[in-house]
Amino acid sequence: MTEVTPSDAEPTGSIGSATALRVMVVDDHPMWRDAVERDLAAAGHDVVAVAATGDEALARFPAARPQVVVLDLQIPGPSGVEVAAEVLRVDPSARVLILSASGEQADVLAAVKAGATGYLVKSASRAELLAAVAAVAAGDPVFTPGLAGLVLGEYRRLSDTPADDPGDGHPELTERETEVLRMVAKGWSYKQIAERLVLSHRTVQNHVQNTLRKLQMHNRVELTRWAIERGLDDDE
């Protein structure tokens, strides 16, 4: 899992039309929502919808079909957690980036369990936000510094309780898929994995997508938990 720091953020000019994304912004504070929308648009992204409440978000999401939803947790009902779960039920290929004033453990874990790929607190800089949007769109879990360890720690705690796995049958993964999966379990980003294995970013993505399909999972957060539960994050 990636922790966003200023050094991770690309200069604004490097995020152009080639990587333009369809983004939806959900926040009940007009000034904050407008500022996020302006920053995304200035970086070349297409803000396809905005919403101030959970109801508005769920009503506008199907037609807007954003690739990334930048979502506040504390919004008039349904809550941000409920919105995240529902939009991912409607479109499992979408990505949710939480942008919240809260950094509380319960809020972070609830968002991740609902399917959010990233979680930033609102003290994040513009550069950190743009870097997180790009990373989340690529499927990389991204968290404000300190929160990634919290999430991985919770997964390890949960792994102490055996998960139901009839027959403990492991789907047939290739040697390369298993190698990539080990790095995913250790929190490596696609870029880091690609550099280590001397592969293209696209090839790494394809390996992860193939593994997700074989395991019948929807995102890297679920995949990370599955791998940690089986000790794949341990050094060999």
N, C-alpha and C positions, 0 to 999 in steps of 0.2 A: 504494500500500500504506500502511496506517495504522500509525503507531507509537502504542502506548497510553501515555498519560501520565495522571497523576491528574486533570488538567482534562478529559480525555475521558470520564471515568467519570460516569455518572449517579448521583444520590443513590439510596440503596436504595429509598426510597419511590416512585421513579418507575418501578421495574420491578415492575409488579403483574401481576395475572392476565391483563391484556390482552396482555402480551407473554411470558407464561409459556412456557417451553420444556421439552421432554423431553430430559433430559441423562443421560449415562452417565459415571461416573467410574472411571478405571482407574489404580491406583497400588498398589505393593506395600508401602508404608509405612502401617500402619493409622491412626496419628495424623494424618498428612497427608491421607489419603483421607477420613477422617471429618470433618476440618475443612473441606475443600472441599465435601463433601456438605452440611454444616450451612450454609455460606455460601450455597450455591445454593438450598437449601430456604427459608432465611430471606428470600431475595430473591423468592420466589414461584415458583421453577422446580420442576419435577417430576423428581426424581432417580429414573429408572426402573430403573436397575441400577448395581451397583458390581462391580468385579473387582480381584483382586490379581495376576493373571498374564495373559499373553497368551492362554493356552488358555481361561481363564475368560471373558475378554472376548469371544473369538470364539464361544464356546458360548452366551453370554447375549445377544449383540447381535441376532440375528435375531428373537427373541421380543420384546425390549425396544423395538426400533425407535426409538432416540433420534434427535433432530434434531441434537444436538451430542454428540461424545465428547470429554471432557477426559481426555487421555491422557499418561501419563508415558512417556518413551522407555526408561528403564532398568528394565525389568520382566522377571521370569523368562519364558522363551520361550513363544511367539515374541516377538521384540522389539517395541517400540512402533512402529518403522517398518514392520515386517511386518504388525502389527495394523492400522495406518492403511490400508495398501494393500488389505488383505483386506476390511475393513468397507466401504470405498468401492467395491470390486468388487461386494459383496453389495447395497449400497444407495448408488448414486452421488449421491443427493439429500442424504445425511448430510453433516455438516461435522465436521472433526477439529481440535481445538485442542490443541496440544502444550503441556504444562506440565512443564518439565524443569529439573533442577539444572544442566544443561549449556547453555552458550551457545556451544559450539564450532562453527566454521563447517561442519565435516563433518556434524555432527549436524543442524544447521539445514537444510542443503541436502538431506540424505537425507530428512528429514521432508517438506519441500516437494515433492520429486520423487515421494514416495509419495502425495501428494495433500492433505497437511495445509493448511488454510486459514489457520491462525494458529500462532504460536509464542511462548510466554511463558516466561521463566525463573522459578524458584520464589521469587525475591526480589520478585516482583510483589505489590502490595498487594491486599487483598480488592476494593477498588473497581476496580482495574485488571482483575482477573480477571472480575468481573461485566460490565464494559464490553466486554471481549474476547469473552465468550460471546455477548453480544447482537449484536456486530458480525459475528462469524463466522457466526452463524445467518442473518444477512441476506446473507451471501456476501461480506462485506468482508474481505480479507486483513488480519490484525492481527499486529504483531510488537513485542516488547520494543524500546524505543529502541535504535537502532544496528543491529538485525538486518535491518530492511527494506532499508537501503542495501546490505547484504551480499548479499541475495537478488537485488535488481535488478542489482547489479554482476555477479553470476554469469550472469544472463540476458543481459546485454550481452556478456559474454565469449563465451558460447555462440553468440550471434548473429553473431560474427565468422566462424563456420564455417557455410557455407551449409547450410540444412536441406533434406532431400529434399522436393521439392514439384513433382511431375510437372506440367510445363506451367505451373508457378507460377500456376495458376488460382485467382483469388480469388473466393470466393462473393459473390453479389450482396448487398451491404449497402446499406441506405438511407442518405441523407445524415445523418440524425439518429443512426442506429446507429454510423456512422463517427465522428461527433463525440463520442459517448459513449465509444466505444472508445479514442479518443485520450486522453481524460481518465483512463480506466482504466489505460492504459499508463503514464501519468505518476504513478500511485499515488493518485489521488484516491478518496475514499470516496464511497459513494452519496449521502450527505448533502451533501457538497461539490459533487458534480455537479448534484444537484437544485437547489441554491441558485444555482449559476452559470447554469444553463440555464432557471431559473424553471419547473421541473417538479416534480411530486410524487415522493416517494421511490419509490412503487410504479411510476410510469411509467419511472423510470430502471432499476429492477429488471427490468421487462418488456423494455426495450431490450437489456439485457445477456443475459437469458435467450434472447431471439430470436437474438442474435448467437452465443451458445453453441450453440444448436441448429443454426444454419446452418453453423458451423465444426466441428460434431460434437465438441464438447469438453464437459467435465464441470464445470469450476469456473473461477473468476476467475484462479487462479494460472496455469493453462494458457493462458487468454486473454491474460493480461499478457505471458507469454513470446512468444506468437504475434505480438502487436502490436509488441513491442520489436524482434523479429527483422526486422520490416518497417519499422522507423523511425517508427512512429506516435507514439512518445513525444517525438520532436523537435518543437521549436517551428516552426510554419509561417512 
